[in-house]
Amino acid sequence: MGEKLRLDRLVCSQKAGITRADVKKLCLKCRITVNGKLARRSDAHVDTDDEIIVDGERLVYKKHIYIMLNKPQGVVCSTKEGQSRTVLDLVPSELMRKGLFPAGRLDKDTEGFVLLTDDGDLAHKMLSPKSHVPKTYSVRLEKPWEESYKQIMAEGMTIDGGEKCLPAEFEGSPENDCECTLVLHEGKFHQVKRMFKILGNEVVFLKRTAIGEMPLDPYLPVGSCLEIMHKDVEKLLTH
Ligand code: URA
């Protein structure tokens, strides 16, 4: 047994851009069935496990949605419409829901893994400073990295304004002396860029490649979304 909900509320919670008035009309036009029977009333209570078919399409109830977006440069992590395109503009209609938001921010010029969800509790757990969920970044620097970076970052750097960072894991690429990987356990404003700046270097390209133990799907094209299966969601919180 699932949860009991009004049919109109249930349908609206799963499909963006559909109102309760629309659900009422669909019922009147005999376009919704519940467990094989025509749904006459949109205010009837149904079970979230019921077989609900809207216009021939089975609606599988999910309390929350979790989307992996490979954010391109030039797109902002915001829900507000402004002059720039937002991450929500990249969500295909079949994944779009009311209340979807980016859990955490990447800079406009940063690429990579952004989690979009309507699950405020999970977002809070992932972003809370106490959670220390690791975020992995692939970094291209203006100048070659130096061996000393590893220890300096492992000790916890102090960046501009006297902000103290948690220990971070730096790994220089053996193949390219301007490329490296950095794992942070927090998310201060422009943190990666500010950490390298203190070391006299400059970030020229930044991409987030993992959140917790979940890597960005290497086959997910930049600008595309992928629904994360519920069984995998815990990986976003694990160390
Ligand atoms: N650190 C940065 O400097 N920018 C980001 O977008 C993420 C981490």
Residues whose N, C-alpha, C, O or C-beta is under 5 A from the ligand:
A	BS01	URA	R105 L106 D107 T110 H190 Q191 V192 K193
